[in-house]
Amino acid sequence: MKNFKSKKVVSIILCFFILLGVTKAFAQEDKKAMSLFEKRVNKFEKFFSSNPQLLEKQSYPESPTGYIFFYNRFDDYRISYHIRKSDLLVSPYMGYITVEYLETTSKKYGDFKGYGDNKYFSTIESARQKKRMHPAMNP
């Protein structure tokens, strides 16, 4: 009977150490997931800190070329993120990145009058040429 009790105690202690080891492994996995996700967030940070500008092209039948072009600049950006565990086996973590920004556009500088008081560029060449001449589009 005494031998059975000692096996039971050893089994309980062994289970405790296994659970402790698994918990430690999960904690390391959490840190690794967070580290990998923060690398992604850093890519967003690097991109937006470089003052990117988007040259947008839209279909517009009234334009001489059938298209309009304009620039968007992203000012006063703020990046936040959240990562949490999920119930999915394939993807045990879910991460969210939120980017908030103010948008500045070149809709005052184009060579073609469009919607309302907006002016657009009718060709990509004119958009590129005028961009160099307007300091508002160059941060």
Secondary structure, 3 states (H helix, E strand, C coil): CHHHHHHHHHHHHHHHHHHHHHHHHHHHHHHHHHHHHHHHHHHHHHHHHCCCEEEEEEECCCCCCCEEEEEEEEEEEEEEEEEEECCCCCCCEEEEEEEEEEEEECCCCCCEECCCCCEEECCHHHHHHHHHHCHHHCC
